[in-house]
Amino acid sequence: KSEDGRVSVTVSVLSGELARPVIVLLNTIDGTTTSSDPQDYVDSFTVVLIFDSNTTSQEVEITIIDDDIVEGLETFIATLSTSDDSVLIFPDPDRGGEEDDKAVVIGFEQDMYT
């Protein structure tokens, strides 16, 4: 059984300095949870985050819904993306989690949120 509430995820500039504003998209998708019937969290969504030289960290709240069903640990997935070639999203599955010393790196502050 899940309880109504919120989970906050933090997205930050992990290294480097931004020379110009950068748009990063945070998307949620179902893992073992569902955003349909029975609904465990508020529908899958995309949040637009804008980072600039004065913004190094942003928090996004995701609403968890009590569905009155006894269940084990459930998960949903949050991903980050950008079309800006000067920014590396970390970890980047296409790069095997390697950071680039010359890039601005933006990512989640934690690997897992509860």
Salt bridges, closest charged atoms under 4 A:
GLU61 OE1 - ARG6 NE 3.48
ASP66 OD2 - LYS1 NZ 3.99
ASP84 OD1 - ARG20 NH2 3.06
ASP100 OD2 - ARG95 NH2 3.93
